Amino acid sequence: MHVTESLNEGLKREYRVVIDAAQMTSRIDARLMELKKSSHIKGFRPGKIPTELFRRMYGDGVVQDVLKSTIEESSNDALSEQKIRQAMPATIQDVSFSNGENLEYVLAVEVMPEIAPLDHSGIVLSTPVVEIGDRDIEEAIDVLARAAGKPDVLDDATGIMLNDRITVDVEVLVDGERNEDFSVANHDMILTEQSLPSRVLEAVKGLTTGNSVEVEDLAPGADEESGSQALFRINLLKAERMVAHAVDDDLAVRYGCDDLDGLRGDVRKESEGHFAAFARAYTKRRLLDRLNESCDFEVPPGLVENEFQSVWKQVEPALEKQDMDEEALAREREDYRAISERRVRLGMLLAEVGRDAGIQIEQTDMQTALIQQATRYPGREAEVVRHFQEHPEHLRQLTAPILEERVVDHILDLVTCEEEVMDVETFLELDSEGDGVEATDAGRHYLEVARRVMRNHEERMHAAVASTESAAADGGDDHVDAAERAQEASP
């Protein structure tokens, strides 16, 4: 085998590989003789088939098999000989071969860049520590009280307000034409800051049942720069307002707590966990920003293209609905390509740091990730497990985030982190600057904390029901009373 480098440009390498004709002929003849010994052709005893007849009948297939195996074997040898660290699988190009001639092809590959060891000495991060105030606790408890309340249908004279449950007809007209994608009839919704465009929301507030309103606002999917407008017609069919449950011990019992102080304790615990996760995401984002600034190595174009295509496939349908012109669409492509390049560069850096530090995914991590994935598909758990057993490369996609988080934790242990204690509102102001997690996610924290409390209560209820069913199966006498008590505790 003769290997000659034909391209060395950035991270791209190409090698011309030549296998001598004599070696190819020897491989083909050996394969023919091997197959001939075990082949059965009518009129000939096994092993006694004339070689030329066998070659005429099966020679083309044998040549293709030998060609494929030789290219695979020689390309691996060539990469090993050149000490290539591949960034992605190599490709075979310009294959040339005929019987009695040399086998020639081009081996194209993108190599891993040289990544300098991480210098963490100059990285100083401010890490938020969010203190939960009493007002934050009471806000979440108010959400729980409303969830445990009862709906009251509003009369024809009472105008609607935020958090009311309404039924509406919505017609959206763009350039005088009804937009079927965003027009809905008899639609149930809860009126929130996020449920309607800002000017439409302000016009709808105070609307009474049986009446309608028309208002112009940005067309769905449009941005301020384009200025594309739409006419919104809102007809209010029905409105209900939740009459909140009293904030008392009975409310706490409904959520599985002994008293109101116990419920406040649950809410505080969930709030602290909720904001600890957001603060961790904020700190991670700032760390990645710093690492990205310090990275100056070239990234393999093929990896960037693959990442871009994966991201673009997800966002393109939404962008197409916005009727962007080619110039705006081109800007979006460039933005997402830059995002893809950043993700590839940081991914390569984190992988290198993890490799140097010996950070690995354990078997238990894989099992946990697989179980979590399987539980997302009730009734199909066995099918999901079997899929990942048959496609281990897909399982690595599940465990990649676990490895990334461990590498990030490792780096955070190395850099200087200065804790900054702040209240919820201060943290949300940091968040709104675009430096951390999505503001809309963090901004709904009261609702999310309340949901966590409700979810925990549901899990306790399920455990109680399972326990009573087990007691019934064992012949216990108290299972009926226990089940009734559990039912009474449900909101």
C-alpha positions in Angstrom: 0.0 0.0 0.0 1.3 3.4 -0.9 -0.1 6.5 0.8 0.6 10.1 -0.4 -0.7 13.3 1.1 -2.5 15.3 -1.6 -4.1 18.0 0.4 -3.2 19.7 3.7 -5.4 22.8 4.1 -6.5 23.9 7.6 -8.1 20.8 9.2 -8.7 19.1 5.8 -6.5 16.3 4.7 -6.6 14.1 1.6 -4.5 11.1 0.9 -4.1 9.2 -2.4 -4.0 5.5 -1.5 -2.7 3.0 -4.1 -3.0 -0.9 -3.7 -0.8 -2.8 -6.1 -2.5 -4.8 -8.9 -0.7 -8.0 -7.8 -2.0 -7.7 -4.3 -5.6 -7.1 -5.5 -5.4 -10.1 -7.8 -4.1 -12.2 -5.0 -6.9 -11.1 -2.7 -9.6 -11.8 -5.4 -8.1 -15.2 -6.2 -7.9 -16.2 -2.6 -11.5 -15.2 -2.0 -12.7 -17.1 -5.1 -10.9 -20.3 -3.9 -12.4 -19.9 -0.5 -15.9 -19.6 -1.8 -15.5 -22.3 -4.4 -14.7 -24.9 -1.7 -18.1 -24.4 0.0 -20.2 -23.7 -3.1 -22.7 -26.2 -4.6 -23.4 -26.1 -8.4 -25.6 -28.7 -10.0 -23.5 -31.2 -11.9 -20.3 -30.7 -9.9 -19.1 -32.2 -6.7 -18.2 -29.7 -3.9 -14.7 -28.3 -4.4 -14.5 -29.7 -8.0 -16.1 -26.7 -9.8 -13.8 -25.5 -12.6 -12.2 -22.2 -11.5 -12.9 -20.3 -14.8 -16.6 -21.3 -14.6 -16.8 -20.2 -11.0 -15.1 -17.0 -11.9 -17.5 -16.3 -14.7 -20.5 -17.0 -12.5 -19.5 -15.2 -9.3 -16.4 -13.1 -10.2 -18.1 -9.7 -10.3 -19.7 -10.2 -6.9 -16.4 -11.4 -5.4 -14.5 -8.4 -6.9 -17.0 -6.0 -5.3 -16.8 -7.7 -1.9 -13.0 -7.7 -2.0 -13.0 -4.1 -3.2 -15.2 -3.0 -0.3 -13.2 -4.9 2.4 -9.8 -3.7 1.0 -10.8 -0.1 0.9 -12.1 -0.3 4.5 -9.1 -2.1 5.8 -6.5 0.0 3.9 -8.2 3.3 4.8 -8.1 2.4 8.5 -4.4 1.4 8.2 -3.7 4.7 6.4 -5.3 6.8 9.1 -3.4 4.9 11.7 -0.2 5.2 9.8 -0.7 9.0 9.5 -1.6 9.2 13.2 -4.9 11.0 12.3 -7.4 12.0 15.0 -10.6 12.2 13.1 -13.1 14.9 13.8 -15.7 12.9 11.9 -15.8 9.8 9.7 -13.5 9.9 6.7 -15.0 9.7 3.2 -13.8 7.7 0.2 -13.6 9.5 -3.2 -12.5 8.9 -6.8 -12.3 5.1 -6.6 -10.5 3.6 -9.6 -10.1 -0.1 -10.2 -10.2 -2.7 -13.0 -9.1 -6.3 -13.0 -5.3 -6.5 -13.4 -4.8 -2.8 -12.4 -4.0 -0.9 -9.2 -6.7 0.1 -6.8 -6.6 3.8 -6.3 -8.8 6.1 -4.3 -8.7 9.4 -2.3 -9.2 9.3 1.5 -10.6 12.7 2.7 -10.8 13.4 6.4 -11.1 16.4 8.8 -8.7 16.2 11.7 -9.1 17.4 15.3 -7.4 20.7 15.9 -4.7 21.2 18.5 -6.4 22.4 21.6 -4.2 24.0 24.2 -4.7 22.9 27.9 -7.4 25.0 29.6 -5.9 28.0 31.4 -8.3 28.6 34.2 -6.1 30.9 36.3 -7.6 34.2 35.0 -11.3 33.1 35.0 -13.3 34.8 37.8 -17.1 34.3 37.8 -19.8 35.9 39.9 -22.2 33.2 40.9 -25.7 34.2 42.1 -27.1 32.9 45.3 -30.8 33.7 45.3 -32.4 34.3 48.7 -36.1 33.5 48.8 -38.1 36.2 50.6 -41.4 35.8 52.5 -43.2 37.7 49.7 -42.0 35.1 47.2 -43.4 32.3 49.4 -46.8 34.1 49.7 -47.0 34.6 45.9 -46.6 30.9 45.3 -49.1 30.1 48.0 -51.6 32.5 46.4 -51.2 30.4 43.2 -51.9 27.2 45.1 -55.0 28.9 46.7 -56.3 29.9 43.2 -55.6 26.3 42.0 -57.6 24.9 44.9 -60.4 27.4 44.4 -63.7 27.1 42.4 -64.6 28.9 39.2 -67.3 31.6 39.2 -68.9 32.5 35.9 -68.7 36.3 35.4 -71.9 38.2 34.7 -72.4 40.2 31.5 -71.3 43.4 33.2 -68.0 42.3 34.8 -64.9 42.9 32.7 -62.2 40.3 32.4 -58.7 40.6 33.9 -55.5 38.7 34.1 -55.8 35.0 35.2 -59.4 34.8 34.2 -60.4 31.7 32.2 -62.0 32.8 29.0 -63.5 31.3 25.8 -63.0 33.4 22.7 -63.2 33.5 18.9 -60.0 35.0 17.5 -59.8 36.1 13.9 -56.4 37.3 12.6 -56.3 39.2 9.3 -53.1 40.0 7.5 -53.3 42.3 4.5 -57.1 41.9 4.7 -56.9 38.1 4.4 -57.8 35.7 7.2 -54.8 33.8 8.6 -56.0 30.3 9.2 -52.8 29.4 11.2 -53.6 31.8 14.0 -57.4 32.2 13.8 -59.3 30.0 16.2 -63.0 29.5 17.2 -64.4 28.6 20.7 -60.9 28.6 22.1 -60.3 28.2 25.9 -57.4 30.0 27.5 -56.2 31.7 30.6 -55.6 35.4 30.2 -51.9 36.0 31.0 -49.2 38.4 29.9 -48.0 35.8 27.4 -51.3 34.7 26.0 -51.8 37.6 23.5 -49.8 40.3 21.9 -49.3 43.3 24.1 -51.7 45.8 22.4 -54.3 43.1 21.9 -54.0 42.1 25.6 -54.6 45.7 26.8 -57.6 46.0 24.5 -59.1 42.8 25.8 -58.8 43.6 29.5 -62.2 44.8 30.8 -64.1 43.2 27.9 -67.4 41.8 28.9 -69.1 38.6 27.9 -70.9 38.7 24.5 -68.8 41.7 23.3 -65.9 42.0 20.9 -62.9 44.2 20.1 -60.7 45.0 17.1 -57.1 46.1 17.4 -54.0 46.2 15.3 -50.8 44.7 16.5 -47.7 43.1 15.1 -48.6 40.2 12.8 -47.9 36.7 14.4 -44.2 35.9 14.0 -43.2 39.4 12.8 -40.6 41.5 14.6 -40.5 45.2 15.3 -38.0 45.8 12.5 -40.3 44.5 9.8 -43.3 46.3 11.2 -45.8 43.9 9.6 -49.2 44.5 11.1 -52.4 42.4 11.5 -55.9 43.1 12.6 -57.1 41.0 15.6 -60.8 40.5 16.2 -61.6 39.1 19.6 -65.1 37.9 20.6 -65.6 37.0 24.2 -68.0 34.1 24.5 -67.6 33.1 28.2 -65.5 34.1 31.2 -64.8 32.6 34.6 -62.8 33.8 37.5 -61.4 31.5 40.1 -62.5 32.2 43.6 -59.3 31.4 45.5 -59.4 29.0 48.5 -58.7 30.7 51.8 -55.0 30.6 52.8 -55.4 28.5 55.9 -54.6 25.1 57.4 -57.3 23.5 55.3 -55.5 24.6 52.2 -52.3 23.0 53.5 -54.1 19.8 54.2 -55.3 19.7 50.6 -51.6 19.7 49.5 -50.6 17.0 51.9 -49.2 19.2 54.7 -50.2 19.2 58.4 -50.7 23.0 58.5 -50.0 26.3 56.8 -46.4 26.5 58.2 -45.7 23.1 56.7 -47.0 24.2 53.3 -44.8 27.3 53.5 -41.8 25.1 54.2 -42.6 23.0 51.2 -42.9 26.1 49.0 -39.6 27.4 50.3 -37.8 24.2 49.6 -39.2 24.0 46.1 -38.3 27.7 45.5 -34.8 27.2 46.6 -34.3 24.2 44.3 -36.0 26.1 41.4 -33.7 29.1 41.7 -30.6 27.1 42.4 -31.1 25.4 39.1 -31.6 28.8 37.3 -28.5 30.2 39.1 -26.5 27.1 38.0 -27.7 27.7 34.4 -26.7 31.4 34.6 -23.2 30.5 35.9 -22.7 27.9 33.3 -23.7 30.3 30.5 -21.2 32.9 31.8 -18.5 30.2 32.1 -19.1 29.1 28.5 -19.0 32.7 27.3 -15.6 33.1 28.9 -14.3 29.8 27.5 -15.6 30.7 24.1 -13.7 34.0 24.3 -10.5 32.2 25.1 -10.8 29.6 22.4 -8.9 30.4 19.2 -8.6 27.0 17.6 -10.1 26.2 14.2 -13.1 24.0 14.1 -13.8 21.3 11.5 -16.1 22.7 8.8 -17.9 19.4 8.5 -18.8 19.3 12.1 -20.1 22.9 12.0 -22.2 22.1 8.9 -23.7 19.0 10.5 -24.6 21.0 13.7 -26.0 23.9 11.6 -28.2 21.5 9.5 -29.5 19.9 12.8 -30.3 23.3 14.3 -31.7 24.8 11.1 -34.0 21.9 10.6 -35.7 22.7 13.9 -36.0 26.5 13.4 -36.7 26.7 9.7 -40.4 25.8 9.8 -41.1 28.6 12.3 -39.1 31.1 10.3 -40.9 30.2 7.1 -44.2 31.2 8.7 -42.9 34.7 9.2 -42.8 35.4 5.5 -39.2 36.7 5.7 -37.5 38.1 2.6 -34.3 36.5 1.4 -32.1 39.1 3.0 -33.6 38.5 6.5 -33.5 34.8 6.0 -29.8 35.0 5.1 -29.1 37.0 8.3 -30.9 34.3 10.3 -28.8 31.6 8.6 -25.6 33.4 9.5 -26.7 33.9 13.1 -27.5 30.2 13.5 -24.3 29.2 11.7 -22.4 31.3 14.3 -24.3 29.6 17.1 -23.4 26.2 15.5 -19.8 27.1 15.4 -19.8 28.2 19.0 -21.5 25.0 20.1 -19.0 22.8 18.2 -16.0 24.7 19.5 -17.2 24.6 23.1 -18.2 20.9 22.7 -14.7 20.1 21.5 -13.1 22.0 24.3 -15.2 20.4 27.0 -14.5 17.0 25.5 -10.8 17.6 25.6 -10.9 18.9 29.2 -13.0 15.8 30.2 -10.5 13.5 28.4 -7.5 15.1 30.1 -9.3 14.9 33.5 -10.3 11.3 33.0 -14.0 12.1 33.4 -16.2 9.3 32.1 -19.7 8.1 31.9 -20.3 5.1 34.2 -22.6 2.2 33.4 -25.1 3.4 36.0 -25.3 6.7 34.2 -26.3 5.0 31.0 -28.9 2.9 32.8 -30.4 6.0 34.5 -30.5 7.9 31.2 -32.1 5.0 29.5 -34.8 4.5 32.2 -35.6 8.3 32.2 -36.0 8.2 28.4 -38.1 5.0 28.5 -40.5 6.5 31.1 -41.4 9.3 28.7 -43.2 6.7 26.6 -45.7 4.9 28.9 -46.6 1.5 27.6 -43.7 1.4 25.2 -40.8 1.2 27.7 -39.6 -2.2 26.4 -39.6 -1.0 22.8 -37.5 2.1 23.8 -35.0 0.0 25.7 -34.7 -2.4 22.9 -34.1 0.5 20.4 -31.2 1.8 22.4 -29.7 -1.6 22.9 -29.7 -2.1 19.2 -28.4 1.4 18.5 -25.7 2.2 21.1 -24.7 5.4 19.3 -28.2 6.8 20.2 -27.6 6.0 23.8 -24.4 8.1 23.7 -26.6 11.0 22.7 -28.6 10.6 25.9 -25.5 10.4 28.1 -23.7 13.4 26.4 -25.5 16.0 28.5 -24.5 14.1 31.7 -20.8 14.1 30.6 -21.0 17.8 29.8 -22.4 18.7 33.2 -19.7 16.8 34.9 -17.0 18.6 32.9 -18.6 21.9 33.7 -18.6 21.1 37.4 -15.0 20.1 37.1 -14.1 23.5 35.5 -16.1 25.4 38.1 -14.1 23.7 40.8 -10.9 25.0 39.1 -12.0 28.6 38.4 -12.6 31.4 41.0 -16.3 31.7 41.8 -17.4 34.7 43.9 -20.8 34.2 45.4 -23.2 37.2 45.1 -26.2 37.0 47.4 -29.3 38.6 45.8 -33.1 38.5 46.0 -35.4 37.1 43.4 -36.1 40.4 41.7 -32.4 41.3 41.3 -31.7 37.9 39.8 -34.5 38.3 37.3 -33.1 41.6 36.3 -29.8 39.9 35.6 -31.7 37.3 33.6 -33.5 39.9 31.5 -30.2 41.2 30.2 -29.9 38.0 28.2 -26.8 36.8 30.1 -28.4 33.6 31.5 -31.5 31.5 31.2 -34.7 32.6 29.4 -36.4 35.5 31.2 -39.8 34.1 30.4 -39.0 30.8 32.1 -37.5 32.4 35.3 -40.3 35.0 35.3 -43.0 32.4 35.8 -41.3 31.1 39.0 -44.3 31.4 41.3 -46.4 29.3 39.0 -43.6 26.8 38.5 -42.9 26.5 42.2 -46.7 25.9 42.8 -46.7 23.2 40.1 -43.7 21.5 41.8 -45.6 21.4 45.1 -48.7 20.0 43.4 -46.6 17.4 41.6 -45.0 16.3 44.8 -48.5 16.1 46.4 -49.7 13.9 43.5 -46.7 11.6 43.9 -47.4 11.3 47.6 -51.1 10.5 46.8 -50.1 7.8 44.3 -47.8 6.3 46.9 -50.6 6.3 49.5 -53.0 4.7 47.1 -50.4 2.0 46.2 -49.8 1.4 49.9 -53.5 1.0 50.6 -53.8 -1.4 47.6 -50.9 -3.4 49.0 -52.5 -3.5 52.4 -55.8 -4.7 50.9 -54.0 -7.5 49.1 -52.5 -8.5 52.4 -55.9 -8.6 54.1 -55.4 -5.4 56.1 -58.5 -3.9 57.8 -57.7 -0.3 57.5 -57.3 0.0 53.7 -60.8 1.5 53.1 -60.3 4.2 55.7 -56.8 5.0 54.5 -58.0 5.3 50.9 -60.8 7.6 52.0 -58.4 9.8 54.0 -56.1 10.1 50.9 -59.1 11.0 48.7 -60.2 13.7 51.1 -56.7 15.2 51.1 -56.8 15.7 47.3 -57.4 19.3 46.1 
